[in-house]
Amino acid sequence: MSETTGPEAERGGSPEAGEGSTADVPLAEGAVSAPGPDGQPRKVSRRFPLFTRDTARPEGGGRAAAGDAPAPARQWPLLSVVSLVGLGLLLTAFDVFRVGTLLIGVALIGGAVLRWALPDVGMLAVRSRFTDMVTYGVLGVAIALLAMMAQPEPWLVIPFLDDTLHYTI
C-alpha cells in the first residue's frame, strides 16, 4: 500500500496512475472519488456517485477495417447505410416519394443485416447487437411498408391497417 503525497494527493490520484488515468483531472467542488481496494480515493469522477460511472463500448463497435486503412474504409458499414438513406432522401425531395422512402427502409434493413453478419461494424454499432438489429429492422420494415401503402395507387394493401386508420381518424 503506497501513500499518496505531493501533487497526486491534491488531484485525488496516485503516483502509479498510468495512461488513461484520471489522476490529472482536478476534483470539482463536492466531487467524490471512487474508492480503491484500500478504501482510499483513487479515481476522480465528475459524475454524481449514484449514477453509472462508465459506459461499455457496444459489442462489435471496433473498426470494420484495419487501423492503417483510411477513415472511410474503416467505417464502410455506416457509410453505406447513410449513403443509401441520403440517396432516398434526395429522391424523395425530387418527387420520387415512393422509391425514395422505400430505399430508406431498405437501407435500414441492410443496416440490421450488416449488424448481424459482421463482427465489427464501426460506428454502426450504437447499442448491443440485438438492440441495434431490432431497432434497424423494425424501423426499416415499418418505413418500407408505409412506402408501399402510400396513396395514391398503393403497391400494397393491408386491410386491417386501412380499417385501423379510418377508425382512428
C-alpha positions in Angstrom: 0.0 0.0 0.0 1.6 3.3 -1.1 0.9 6.6 0.4 0.0 9.4 -2.0 1.8 12.7 -1.4 2.6 15.8 -3.4 0.6 16.9 -6.5 -1.1 13.5 -6.8 -2.7 13.8 -3.4 -4.1 17.2 -4.4 -5.7 15.8 -7.5 -7.1 12.7 -5.8 -4.8 10.3 -7.8 -1.9 8.0 -7.1 1.7 8.1 -8.3 1.2 4.8 -10.1 -1.6 6.2 -12.3 -0.8 5.1 -15.9 -2.1 6.2 -19.3 -5.8 6.7 -19.4 -5.9 7.5 -15.8 -8.0 10.4 -14.5 -5.4 11.2 -11.8 -4.5 14.5 -13.5 -8.1 15.7 -13.6 -8.7 18.1 -10.6 -11.6 17.3 -8.2 -14.6 19.6 -8.6 -16.1 21.1 -5.5 -18.1 18.4 -3.7 -16.8 15.6 -6.1 -16.5 12.1 -4.8 -13.7 9.9 -5.9 -14.2 6.2 -6.4 -12.5 4.3 -3.6 -9.7 1.8 -4.3 -9.3 -1.6 -2.7 -7.7 0.1 0.3 -10.7 2.4 0.8 -8.8 5.5 -0.2 -9.9 7.7 -3.2 -8.0 6.7 -6.3 -10.0 7.7 -9.3 -11.6 11.1 -9.9 -15.2 11.2 -11.0 -17.1 14.3 -12.1 -20.4 12.4 -12.0 -22.9 12.1 -9.2 -21.8 9.0 -7.3 -25.2 7.2 -7.6 -25.2 7.0 -11.4 -23.2 4.8 -13.7 -19.5 5.7 -13.8 -18.7 4.4 -17.2 -20.4 3.1 -20.4 -19.2 0.0 -22.1 -18.3 0.1 -25.8 -21.0 -1.5 -27.9 -20.4 -5.1 -28.9 -18.9 -5.1 -32.4 -18.1 -1.4 -32.2 -14.5 -2.0 -33.4 -13.2 -0.8 -36.7 -14.6 -2.5 -39.8 -11.1 -2.4 -41.5 -7.5 -2.3 -40.2 -6.3 0.7 -38.3 -3.9 1.8 -41.1 -6.8 2.0 -43.6 -8.2 5.5 -44.4 -11.1 6.7 -42.2 -13.9 6.0 -44.8 -12.7 2.4 -45.3 -12.8 1.8 -41.5 -16.4 2.9 -41.4 -17.8 1.4 -44.6 -20.9 -0.2 -43.0 -22.1 3.1 -41.6 -21.2 5.0 -44.8 -23.1 2.5 -46.9 -26.3 2.8 -44.8 -26.0 6.6 -44.5 -25.4 6.9 -48.3 -28.5 4.9 -49.2 -30.6 6.9 -46.7 -29.2 10.1 -48.3 -30.0 8.9 -51.8 -33.5 8.0 -50.6 -34.0 11.5 -49.1 -32.7 13.1 -52.3 -35.1 11.0 -54.4 -38.0 12.0 -52.1 -37.0 15.6 -52.4 -37.2 15.3 -56.2 -40.7 14.0 -56.1 -40.0 10.2 -56.4 -41.6 9.7 -52.9 -42.4 6.0 -53.0 -39.0 4.9 -54.4 -37.1 7.2 -52.1 -38.8 6.2 -48.9 -38.6 2.5 -49.9 -34.8 3.0 -50.4 -34.6 4.4 -46.8 -36.4 1.4 -45.4 -34.2 -1.0 -47.4 -31.1 0.9 -46.1 -32.2 0.4 -42.5 -32.9 -3.3 -43.1 -29.5 -3.6 -44.7 -28.0 -1.9 -41.6 -29.7 -4.7 -39.5 -28.3 -7.4 -41.7 -24.8 -5.8 -41.6 -25.0 -5.6 -37.8 -26.0 -9.3 -37.6 -23.4 -10.6 -40.2 -20.3 -8.6 -39.4 -18.2 -9.0 -36.2 -17.1 -5.3 -36.3 -19.2 -2.6 -37.9 -17.6 0.5 -36.5 -19.9 3.4 -35.7 -22.9 1.5 -36.9 -22.8 -0.2 -33.5 -24.6 2.1 -31.2 -26.2 -0.3 -28.6 -25.9 -4.1 -28.1 -26.0 -6.2 -31.2 -29.6 -7.4 -30.5 -30.9 -4.0 -29.8 -29.4 -2.5 -32.9 -30.7 -5.3 -35.1 -34.2 -5.0 -33.7 -34.2 -1.2 -34.0 -32.8 -1.0 -37.5 -35.0 -3.9 -38.7 -38.3 -2.7 -37.2 -37.8 0.8 -38.4 -36.8 -0.4 -41.8 -39.7 -2.7 -42.2 -42.2 0.0 -41.0 -40.8 2.6 -43.4 -40.8 0.1 -46.3 -44.4 -1.0 -45.6 -45.6 2.6 -45.3 -43.9 3.5 -48.5 -45.6 0.6 -50.3 -49.0 1.6 -48.8 -48.8 5.3 -49.6 -51.7 6.8 -51.6 -52.5 7.2 -54.5 -52.4 3.8 -56.0 -50.7 1.8 -53.2 -48.5 -1.1 -54.2 -49.6 -3.0 -51.0 -53.0 -3.1 -49.3 -53.2 -4.4 -45.8 -57.0 -4.3 -44.9 -56.7 -4.3 -41.1 -54.2 -1.3 -41.2 -56.5 0.5 -43.6 -59.5 -0.1 -41.3 -57.5 1.0 -38.2 -56.5 4.2 -40.0 -60.1 5.0 -40.9 -61.5 4.3 -37.4 -58.9 6.4 -35.6 -59.2 9.5 -37.8 
